[in-house]
Amino acid sequence: MSPRSIALVLAVVLAACDRPEAPAAPDPVAGEVAFRQCASCHQVGPSARAGFGPQLNGIVGRRAAATADYNYSSALRNSGIVWSDETLAAYIRDPDAAVPGTKMRFLCLGCSDRTVADLLAYLRTL
């Protein structure tokens, strides 16, 4: 290989390395796996019902404290929140900071931005 060919190959390789990779789209399958942390308190699916926490079917776009079969805290009932990706992400990361006085107690162990995005992608499928 000539020095010019090597330089050209090297330039192409370096140019490819300099380009930032587009972030992968949120993965609802990975989000379903992440949801296992939530499943001890929340149900989803056709037969979901409230238990220790409310069922989460249709949560994205729903007004907070809107299901009839769960006794929500007055803080959440009076919050005026409509669950969006942004409000859910904040609530998942730190429920008491997002809604002081909420009953939800959750330590978001391992909740990277990617994990939260995947979890939200999963919740949007319900």
Disulfide bonds with the S-S distance in Angstrom:
Cys108-Cys111 2.01
